[in-house]
């Protein structure tokens, strides 16, 4: 089920009629409003009308004069945990860096949206694209990287070259598997060159085989040499050995060392 309208004149109560109809037809899977001027005030009314559309998978508002304030309203839809929205088309609008940052931040908590079309919004510069890079792979810590957005796969309907290569690389990683845990692991391995094992020392030496096993399984993800899995394994062993050297000494040698210390 879908509704598609092109070049609509929302004067004379037209928009009120539309939103009234949408609020009642909650089973729609796709809504398209092409070349329809939607002001910031109308955007708020429109989003309220479709908020209960939990089966809605595609929302196309391309060429509809959406600006930064409109993005703030759309962001509330992206943050809705009941949303099933997989595609949001906002190409050829008036979105600038502020709007891009608002949309990017909304994706921190969104695990459903796969496509966000922003091509043709020429006021988005590296500042706006960097916000998406941060959301797709937050390198502040290994844990932040692991819980980054691993769902978004596209920021353009048609490749235009506007999206920076680094952001495209992260989007390609999100496309590389249907397993989000695998994607998260790939990002951790590629964007963290040193693994600090200190937080695991409290569990003693039994944590080391788990860490090595986790790294070894990643070999099956077909990563390039940038992942340096062998180096990370050796580094992990070294950190444990340095922190608890006696645990790496054979039991017989350890007993001798204890007797020697008692003399």
N, C-alpha and C positions, 0 to 999 in steps of 0.2 A: 504494500500500500504506500502511495506517495502523493505528494502535491507539489506541482511545479508551476511557478508564476514568473512571467518575464515582463519587464518594463511596466510595472504596476504603478498606477496613480492612486495613492492612498488618501486622497482628499475626499471630502464629503462623506466621512464616516467609513471609508473603504477599509482602513486599517482596523477599526473597531470590529467590523464584520469579519475580517480575516482572523483576528485573535480570538474572537468569540467562537468561531468554527473550530479553530485549532484546539482550544481548551476542551472541546467536546470530543474531538476525533483523536483519542489518545493512542490509537493502534498504528499510527504511521511509522514507517521504517525510513522514509526519506522526505525531506522538505527542501525545496529549492526556490530561492527568490533571487533571480538574476536581474541585474540592472534596475534595482528598486531602491530608491533613496530612503534609507532607514536612519533617522536621526537618533541621537543618544537617548532621547526620551522614549521614542518608539521602540528602541532596542530593549529597554527595560520591560516594557509591556509585552513585547514579543517573547522574550525569554520566560517571563512568568507564565505565558500561555502554553509554552511547550515543556515546562519543567516536569510535568507528570508523564511525559512521553518516554517511558522507560524502554520502549522497543525501538526508539529512534536510533538509527545507525549512521545516517548521513545527513549533515546540515550544510547546505550550499548557499552562502551569502556573497558570492563573488560579484564584484563590480556594484556594490551596494552602499558605497560611501562610509564604510565602517571605519571609525577612528579609534583613538586611544581610549576614550571613555566607553565606547562600545565594546572594546576588548575587555575592559574591567567587568562588564556585565556578562560577556561570554565566558570569562574565566570562572564565574560562579557555577556555570553549567559543567565546565570541565572538572571542577572540584566535587561535584555531586557524586557521591558513592553509588547512587542508583542509576547513573547514566550508562547507556550502552553505546554511546557515540564512538564510532570507529574512524569516521572521516569528517573533518570540518574544513570546508573550502572558503578561504578568505582572500583569494587571489584578486589582484587589481582593485585594491581598496586604498584607504588613506592611512594605513597603519605605519607608525614610525617606531623608533627604538623603544619608547615608553610602552607602547602597545605590545611590541614583541616581548619585552621583559615580563609584562603582566601575564601574557599567554604562556611563556616558558615556565614561570614560577608555578602556574596552575598545574603544570604537568609533573611537578614533584610528587604530587599525591595521586596522579591519574595513571592507572595501569591498563586502560582500555584503548585510548585513542592511538591509531596507527598512522594516520595521515593528517597533516595540518598544512594546507596549501597557502603559502604566503608569497608566491611568485607575483611579480608586478607591483609589489609595494616598495617603490624605489627609495623611500625614506628610511628603510631599514639598513643600517650600516653594520660594521664589524661589532659595534657595541651591542646591538640587538642580537646578532647571531651568536656572540659569545655567551649570552644568557642561556641559549639552548645547549651550547657546548657544556656549560657548567651543570645543567640539569641532566644531560645524557651521560656525563661522567664527572662526578664531583671527586676530585683527587685530593681533597683535604685530608682524608684518611682512607685506609683500606675498607673500613666499614661504610663510609660515605660513598665510596665507589660501588660497593656491593649493592647498596640500596638505591642507586641512581635509577633513572628511567631507562628501562630496557625494552620498551614497547613501541615507542615512536619510530617509524621507519621512513617517513618522507616529510619534507618541508616544501616540496614543490610538486605541482601536477605535471609540469613539463620542465625538464632540466634546462636551466637558463645560465648557469654559471654564477648566479648571485650568492648561493650558499657556499661558504668557505670550505676548502678541502678537508680540514680537520673535522668540521661538523658532518660532512658527507661520510667521512671514514667511520664516525661513531654511529651514524644511521645505518651504514652497511653492516656494522657489527650487530646491530639490533635485528637485521634481516638474516643474519647468518645461521640462526637456529630458532626452533620453536620452544626451546627450553631456556627460560629466563635465567636459571641458575648457571647454565653453561655460558650465556652471554656475560653475566656478572663476573664469572671466573676469568673469562678472556680479558675483560677490561682491567681487572685487578692485576693480572699478569703483565699486561702491556703497559700499564700506566704507573706501576709501582716497581721500581727497580731494586728496592731493598725492603725486605720483610723483617720487621722488628719482632723477634720472638720473645722478648722480655715478658709480655703479658701472659705467656703460657708457662713460664717457669714455675709458677705456684703449683702446677699439676705434676711437676717433676718430669722425669725422663719419658714417662708414658705418653706425653703429648707430642714428642718428636716423631714417632712412627705415623701418627695421624697427619701431621703437617707434611711429611715426606710423601705419604700416600696420596694426599690431596693434590700435591704438585705433580706427582707421577701420572695421576689420572688425566691431568690436563694435556698430556702429550697427544691424546686422542682427539683434541680439538683442532689439530692441524694449524697451529699458530706458526708464524714465521720466527726467525731467530731472535727478534726483538724481545720475545718473552723470556729468553735466557733461563729456561727451567732448570737445567743442570747447575747453573751458577746459584740459583735460588736454593736448590736442595743443599748444595755444599755450604752455602752461607748459613742456612738453618742449623745444620749439624755443628758447624763451627761455633755458633752462638750458644748452643746448649753445652757444648764441650767446655767453652770458656767459662760459662756461668756455674757449672757443676762438674768440674774435672774429675773428681773422685768417682763419679758414676760411670766414667768411661774406663776406669782402671779395672783389670781383671780381679776377681774376688781374692785370689791367692796373693796377688801383689798388694792388694788393699790391706789384707791381714798383716803382711810383713811391715807395711808402712805404719800401721797402728802399733805393732810391737816395738818398732824402732822409736816411735814417738814416746813410748812409755819408759824407755831406758833413761 
